[in-house]
């Protein structure tokens, strides 16, 4: 769909993979809604993990809590299983780090979570890391210990790590001392920086930032609610959010090591950040070509045929032609659609066939929908005590 964008992303991945320390310029993936940004990020995840790297998707729900959002997303990503593997990104990282650290085998197995973790084993592992990279071992001592505790099967160990990553003081005075961890809480920004330094020892990292469109849109609404007069030249709430996002993105690239930062957004959002934020964020990010509509009838047809083929195989149905019931000539006008718009258009036709209990072939696509269909709000379901008890019992079994 977007060969130019893919080329720039691959070049960025090559730079960050070859590097041992520095981070390349970030990339801004600009495209209208439904143009394939999320699909592209899924492909990037596969590409970097195939290079023995790590991928983290950050959803910014609050510009003020930029670093809290980044840290929470990285921790969530560390515990996410890697496709095609039974291991999480955290387990893979600890295994790769163990292969370069000159610690005793018993200590390495304990840190990887294969045997019970002890303070002595963790000390031996940290000493081994110091022999490999003294500076990283010294700066990231507490964070490495917290990662090892997170990988442990012991609930007490995991609670201790979670307390550390939440930037909270000790829940019980002195509980960190046996593990040689400092009592003073670390900020989210400090922890992110140290996590990045540790990950960089074993492979490249991609951090993808999403959801800034929603933040900017909400800030504009808030500004107009507070100051409805049209005479105001600037929306103060939106300007504040733009400044916070721009500063966060610039600091993220400066604070991470061997990391490619991607920002996925619609073009107007990035234009606002570039033109109205004072931070020179534009100097630290490159802009590949904009992700536009499909622009190729053959590509649109292939997209639908592949999507349909999966469903046809599941029900063991052989269609008259691969895109049935969408006639091949219907795709002649598909070039002006985004992938999502095309899927919405065809889904509407399929649902119409099901509603009428009669299959009719679609001969021609209409005009691309101007907006996505609205979704009715979900209504909470009342659950009886008996059903709730069944859920609790089943949850205990699964756990």
Legacy VTK file of the C-alpha trace (Angstrom):
# vtk DataFile Version 3.0
C-alpha trace
ASCII
DATASET POLYDATA
POINTS 399 float
0.000 0.000 0.000
2.680 2.493 0.994
6.035 1.517 -0.500
7.727 4.855 0.216
6.778 4.729 3.897
7.889 1.102 4.162
11.240 2.005 2.615
11.834 4.753 5.191
10.809 2.483 8.068
13.152 -0.288 6.882
15.993 2.226 6.617
15.296 3.368 10.193
15.238 -0.244 11.397
18.556 -0.898 9.656
20.120 2.136 11.359
18.887 1.233 14.829
19.857 -2.433 14.409
23.381 -1.560 13.309
23.819 0.975 16.100
25.119 0.029 19.517
24.204 3.245 21.280
22.642 6.150 19.377
19.077 6.475 18.094
18.187 7.573 14.542
15.735 10.356 13.744
12.156 9.425 14.521
9.529 8.935 11.823
6.057 10.465 11.583
3.562 8.111 9.916
0.942 10.537 8.592
-2.271 9.300 7.069
-5.978 9.924 7.183
-8.147 7.678 9.304
-8.359 4.202 7.807
-5.276 4.559 5.609
-3.465 1.641 7.260
-1.361 3.185 10.058
-2.323 0.560 12.637
-1.760 -2.245 10.131
1.672 -0.801 9.356
2.592 -0.694 13.048
1.684 -4.380 13.328
4.057 -5.079 10.444
6.794 -2.999 12.119
6.367 -5.051 15.301
7.029 -8.224 13.319
10.030 -6.700 11.541
11.824 -5.528 14.691
11.104 -8.733 16.620
12.473 -10.748 13.692
15.671 -8.723 14.228
15.806 -9.845 17.887
14.457 -6.471 18.949
11.568 -5.126 20.992
8.348 -3.291 20.151
6.201 -1.101 22.395
2.956 0.636 21.454
2.270 3.732 23.545
-1.242 5.141 23.816
-1.183 8.673 25.205
-4.350 9.143 27.219
-3.101 12.227 29.062
-0.453 14.635 27.801
0.473 15.662 31.364
1.307 12.070 32.219
3.485 11.500 29.142
6.211 9.519 30.904
3.718 7.582 33.016
1.968 6.494 29.798
5.255 5.533 28.147
6.421 3.522 31.164
3.071 1.740 31.578
3.063 0.817 27.869
6.641 -0.485 27.974
5.903 -2.636 31.025
2.739 -3.972 29.382
4.720 -4.708 26.227
7.426 -6.530 28.164
4.847 -8.979 29.486
3.243 -9.480 26.069
4.049 -12.777 24.354
6.040 -12.573 21.129
4.092 -14.063 18.167
5.450 -17.473 17.267
7.037 -17.882 20.683
5.821 -18.917 24.103
8.093 -16.321 25.699
7.298 -12.735 26.608
9.550 -9.888 25.529
10.823 -9.729 29.130
11.822 -13.407 29.165
13.546 -13.058 25.799
15.421 -9.975 26.990
16.634 -11.660 30.181
17.690 -14.742 28.209
19.617 -12.630 25.689
21.222 -10.577 28.447
22.223 -13.777 30.258
24.067 -14.931 27.155
26.456 -11.948 27.308
26.777 -11.582 31.088
29.638 -13.506 32.648
27.695 -14.694 35.705
27.492 -18.262 37.041
24.938 -20.444 35.281
22.881 -20.835 38.466
22.560 -17.042 38.744
21.570 -16.667 35.096
18.902 -19.368 35.363
17.453 -17.716 38.464
17.266 -14.282 36.800
15.591 -15.785 33.726
12.901 -17.214 35.988
13.861 -20.846 35.433
14.728 -21.424 39.122
13.919 -19.667 42.388
15.355 -16.168 42.522
17.583 -15.343 45.498
19.343 -12.145 46.489
22.728 -13.874 46.106
21.926 -15.015 42.554
20.754 -11.517 41.626
23.921 -9.974 43.094
26.078 -12.366 41.061
24.165 -11.489 37.896
24.567 -7.735 38.453
28.294 -8.204 39.083
28.502 -10.113 35.801
26.741 -7.272 34.001
29.286 -4.877 35.501
32.080 -6.893 33.934
30.304 -6.566 30.576
29.264 -2.893 30.823
30.213 -1.169 34.054
28.410 2.112 33.300
25.044 0.510 32.473
25.291 -1.809 35.473
25.936 1.147 37.761
23.230 3.425 36.358
20.528 0.776 35.912
21.167 -1.395 38.955
17.752 -0.958 40.614
15.795 -1.268 37.366
17.585 -4.490 36.397
16.852 -5.966 39.801
13.186 -4.971 39.464
12.980 -6.657 36.039
14.375 -9.878 37.479
11.847 -9.709 40.332
9.076 -9.166 37.755
10.034 -12.394 35.975
9.906 -14.397 39.200
7.044 -16.778 39.949
6.945 -15.498 43.522
4.017 -13.111 44.087
5.944 -11.196 46.761
8.781 -10.591 44.298
6.375 -9.328 41.632
4.623 -7.024 44.099
7.969 -5.532 45.082
8.811 -4.907 41.411
5.403 -3.397 40.682
5.812 -1.031 43.612
9.187 0.081 42.209
7.880 0.603 38.678
4.965 2.639 40.069
7.518 5.128 41.458
6.126 4.511 44.935
8.051 4.451 48.208
8.448 1.158 49.995
5.160 -0.414 51.044
6.954 -1.886 54.068
10.006 0.010 55.336
13.185 -1.882 54.502
11.608 -4.377 52.067
14.012 -3.447 49.258
17.150 -3.708 51.362
17.563 -7.520 51.032
17.621 -7.040 47.259
20.093 -4.131 47.448
17.583 -1.697 45.936
17.526 1.934 47.017
14.562 3.207 49.004
14.228 6.467 47.050
11.526 6.171 44.340
12.603 6.637 40.724
10.569 8.824 38.375
8.865 7.307 35.339
11.250 9.183 33.040
14.304 7.818 34.871
12.971 4.260 34.694
12.207 4.552 30.968
15.738 5.810 30.325
17.258 2.920 32.266
15.000 0.322 30.622
16.120 1.617 27.235
19.801 1.335 28.167
19.311 -2.244 29.328
17.316 -3.296 26.253
19.940 -1.718 23.980
22.523 -4.213 25.246
20.693 -7.036 23.454
18.885 -5.526 20.460
17.059 -2.587 18.835
13.798 -1.131 20.100
10.829 0.513 18.379
8.512 2.760 20.385
5.338 3.686 18.490
3.241 6.595 19.782
-0.500 6.494 19.106
-3.645 8.337 20.258
-2.305 11.887 19.946
-5.152 12.747 17.553
-7.707 12.080 20.282
-5.752 14.147 22.805
-5.489 17.138 20.476
-9.153 16.928 19.509
-10.279 16.747 23.139
-8.070 19.687 24.077
-9.688 21.820 21.372
-13.156 20.991 22.713
-12.067 21.814 26.255
-10.633 25.131 25.150
-13.837 26.153 23.394
-15.892 25.116 26.433
-13.832 27.452 28.604
-13.490 30.272 26.078
-16.299 30.223 23.524
-15.571 33.664 22.093
-14.266 33.348 18.506
-11.978 36.357 18.989
-9.366 34.265 20.779
-6.454 33.771 18.404
-5.169 30.643 20.089
-6.905 27.870 21.991
-5.032 27.813 25.296
-5.919 24.204 26.193
-4.835 22.908 22.805
-1.613 24.923 22.892
-0.775 23.424 26.279
-1.362 19.871 25.025
0.683 20.529 21.882
3.577 21.801 23.987
3.412 18.782 26.293
3.289 16.303 23.394
6.107 18.034 21.488
8.318 18.225 24.580
7.592 14.580 25.428
8.411 13.338 21.921
11.636 15.327 21.806
12.691 14.109 25.260
11.759 10.515 24.421
14.206 10.400 21.543
16.900 12.076 23.669
16.376 9.751 26.645
16.296 6.434 24.787
19.168 4.428 23.369
19.224 2.376 20.169
15.531 3.172 19.696
13.452 4.123 16.647
10.528 6.344 17.643
7.425 6.283 15.427
4.492 8.696 15.678
1.238 7.657 13.968
-1.279 10.459 13.442
-3.475 12.219 10.921
-1.715 15.015 8.965
-3.477 17.968 10.693
-2.292 16.781 14.121
1.366 16.792 13.098
0.928 20.137 11.353
-0.370 21.643 14.602
2.576 20.259 16.578
5.089 21.569 14.046
3.568 25.019 13.642
2.336 25.861 17.131
4.637 24.090 19.586
7.808 25.968 20.519
10.007 22.868 20.945
12.033 22.034 17.845
10.470 18.607 17.592
10.507 18.783 13.785
14.309 18.638 13.830
14.242 15.222 15.491
11.655 13.555 13.258
11.499 12.859 9.545
8.278 12.799 7.554
7.898 9.990 5.008
5.335 10.510 2.282
1.751 10.730 3.456
-0.266 7.519 3.530
-3.109 8.187 1.115
-5.887 6.127 -0.461
-5.380 2.748 -2.147
-4.729 4.346 -5.584
-4.630 0.966 -7.330
-7.703 -1.052 -8.356
-5.691 -4.281 -8.569
-4.357 -3.781 -5.053
-7.870 -3.164 -3.729
-9.088 -6.367 -5.363
-6.176 -8.384 -3.926
-6.892 -6.999 -0.466
-10.505 -8.187 -0.551
-9.692 -11.530 -2.171
-7.192 -12.375 0.572
-9.648 -11.337 3.247
-12.452 -13.411 1.749
-10.218 -16.431 1.093
-9.679 -16.946 4.820
-13.421 -16.984 5.536
-14.198 -19.213 2.554
-11.608 -21.768 3.720
-13.107 -21.874 7.194
-16.529 -22.921 5.837
-15.048 -25.034 3.007
-16.776 -23.014 0.320
-15.404 -22.577 -3.198
-16.717 -19.256 -4.608
-17.432 -18.672 -8.317
-14.555 -16.155 -8.291
-12.187 -15.035 -5.470
-13.905 -11.729 -4.623
-17.474 -13.102 -4.843
-19.979 -11.499 -4.457
-18.002 -8.334 -5.330
-17.578 -8.251 -9.102
-13.985 -7.676 -10.316
-15.083 -4.601 -12.294
-16.441 -3.031 -9.101
-12.866 -2.353 -8.033
-12.292 0.007 -10.964
-13.413 2.880 -8.711
-11.693 1.650 -5.537
-8.611 3.829 -5.945
-10.266 6.741 -4.114
-11.007 4.631 -1.009
-8.813 4.112 2.031
-8.521 0.444 3.051
-10.953 0.962 5.925
-13.476 2.779 3.729
-13.325 -0.071 1.220
-13.910 -2.653 3.936
-16.842 -0.641 5.338
-18.417 -0.365 1.870
-18.116 -4.087 1.180
-19.205 -5.063 4.673
-22.396 -3.036 4.174
-23.153 -4.996 0.982
-22.484 -8.366 2.650
-24.762 -7.457 5.560
-27.460 -6.394 3.138
-27.271 -9.814 1.462
-27.581 -11.516 4.833
-30.466 -9.289 5.874
-32.417 -10.077 2.718
-31.371 -13.742 2.732
-30.313 -13.377 -0.891
-26.883 -12.985 -2.460
-26.594 -10.194 -4.998
-23.383 -9.245 -6.779
-22.003 -5.753 -6.216
-21.343 -4.263 -9.640
-20.074 -0.826 -8.602
-18.727 0.840 -5.491
-20.392 4.006 -4.265
-18.688 7.089 -2.898
-16.271 6.694 0.021
-18.080 7.298 3.325
-17.233 10.684 4.761
-17.172 9.400 8.327
-17.105 6.113 10.133
-20.391 4.682 11.427
-21.301 5.633 14.973
-21.283 2.988 17.657
-24.007 2.783 20.274
-22.703 3.080 23.845
-22.398 -0.147 25.793
-24.869 -0.694 28.597
-23.465 -2.473 31.684
-24.961 -5.916 32.233
-26.321 -6.887 35.638
-24.716 -10.121 36.860
-26.321 -12.283 39.527
-24.365 -13.509 42.537
-24.587 -17.100 41.232
-23.055 -16.169 37.867
-20.449 -13.993 39.553
-19.479 -16.958 41.735
-19.132 -19.150 38.644
-16.811 -16.592 37.091
-14.681 -16.457 40.260
-14.415 -20.237 40.381
-13.475 -20.488 36.703
-10.955 -17.673 37.048
-9.286 -19.508 39.948
-9.081 -22.674 37.844
-7.494 -20.860 34.926
-5.072 -18.967 37.170
LINES 1 400
399 0 1 2 3 4 5 6 7 8 9 10 11 12 13 14 15 16 17 18 19 20 21 22 23 24 25 26 27 28 29 30 31 32 33 34 35 36 37 38 39 40 41 42 43 44 45 46 47 48 49 50 51 52 53 54 55 56 57 58 59 60 61 62 63 64 65 66 67 68 69 70 71 72 73 74 75 76 77 78 79 80 81 82 83 84 85 86 87 88 89 90 91 92 93 94 95 96 97 98 99 100 101 102 103 104 105 106 107 108 109 110 111 112 113 114 115 116 117 118 119 120 121 122 123 124 125 126 127 128 129 130 131 132 133 134 135 136 137 138 139 140 141 142 143 144 145 146 147 148 149 150 151 152 153 154 155 156 157 158 159 160 161 162 163 164 165 166 167 168 169 170 171 172 173 174 175 176 177 178 179 180 181 182 183 184 185 186 187 188 189 190 191 192 193 194 195 196 197 198 199 200 201 202 203 204 205 206 207 208 209 210 211 212 213 214 215 216 217 218 219 220 221 222 223 224 225 226 227 228 229 230 231 232 233 234 235 236 237 238 239 240 241 242 243 244 245 246 247 248 249 250 251 252 253 254 255 256 257 258 259 260 261 262 263 264 265 266 267 268 269 270 271 272 273 274 275 276 277 278 279 280 281 282 283 284 285 286 287 288 289 290 291 292 293 294 295 296 297 298 299 300 301 302 303 304 305 306 307 308 309 310 311 312 313 314 315 316 317 318 319 320 321 322 323 324 325 326 327 328 329 330 331 332 333 334 335 336 337 338 339 340 341 342 343 344 345 346 347 348 349 350 351 352 353 354 355 356 357 358 359 360 361 362 363 364 365 366 367 368 369 370 371 372 373 374 375 376 377 378 379 380 381 382 383 384 385 386 387 388 389 390 391 392 393 394 395 396 397 398
